[in-house]
Amino acid sequence: MKNNKLLGLHIVTDFPGPYAPPWTTLAIHDCITAVSDVINSVVLVPRRTRSPSRTQIIAKQNELHIQLFDPVATMLPDFWQRLDWINLVKANLLGQVKPNFVHSHKLSYEARIGDLLASYFNVPHIITIRGSSDTHHRHHWPWTRMLYRNILTRSRLNLWLSVWARSIITNKTGYHPTAKDIEFPNAVPLGALYAQQVESNPKRNSLVCICRLDLYKQKGIVALLRGLASACSKITDLTLDLIGPCGEQAQKILQDSINNLGLSKNVRLLGPMARHEVIGKLGNYAAMIMLSRNETFELVYAEALLSGVPIVYLRGSGVDGYEFAKEYGIACKDLSTTSIYAALIEMSLRQPDLHNQISAALSSGKLDFLTSPGQAKLYSKIISQAVGH
């Protein structure tokens, strides 16, 4: 590590490693990588399991991966403290070095550990609030609400990745946001994914949805198909490509829905694609639509806008609450057929203007904050202010 840089201790359960789930959050890894020129990072990865097992520890480079048995963290809120987190981190990750700040990438679990470590080292605690997990009812029992309120109050900065989640969490915990609570969207690593200029040749009324199709219930796919079928009665050339992993059972359910709704000529199931392949195709669509419930902030929203493509998103989820979503997208009120129909009709009418507005924003640098370089600049600024550097 470069000794003249600030050192951040990141705590994140959803990170690539030996105990990682099949799907990890790329955005966190991308963020840590993006700021590496100005901030050194070490990463604590506490991975919980419900299977009774001994605690396992693997230290690799600047990462410490710990797999621990913690089946019901919210029902037994002090169970996680059976591990000596301070000495584990000192012995296996930091040695004699003191971090300049601790960044917990989730409120519901990581921030408990982060609050402890930040207090021990007497350094600022930064918390990212993620809507999908941090708003779940299991994290807001009466005996945990005060815990989270106090953690949010003690922190130096609260980064709201899911702007839509702020009212939910503040209402449940009783926490009152202040100037230290700021919006902080995910960002896309331009160098890795936009090595070449992305072509933009959108076909009118062509939509794409990119997600884990196996999670079709949470992603609202069947509701989307119903709304699409309704809109096709007015927009006959409306099409939808579904891109993403899709197991045999999910594929059958979705294909049956497509056939039963008379959409066999309008909808294609394209299956999984590599990230760079998806980005290579995005510019050919009129809009990217994802109506996922309880969605934190999928990178595909940013990837679409950086490819010049407007978005359709669900109220109270995903990118709802961000000004860029309001300016360059269409909000769908809910998952009713009527609401989806209305959103699709509006997108059909506004797509040329939205494409032009996004193109102008990209040319002027107005959307640079959705890129890794832009995110790194913002992150470096707020961290430097937080630590007084």
Order of alpha helices (4+ residues) and beta strands (2+ residues): beta-alpha-beta-beta-beta-alpha-beta-alpha-beta-alpha-alpha-beta-alpha-beta-alpha-beta-alpha-beta-alpha-beta-alpha-beta-alpha-beta-alpha-beta-alpha-alpha
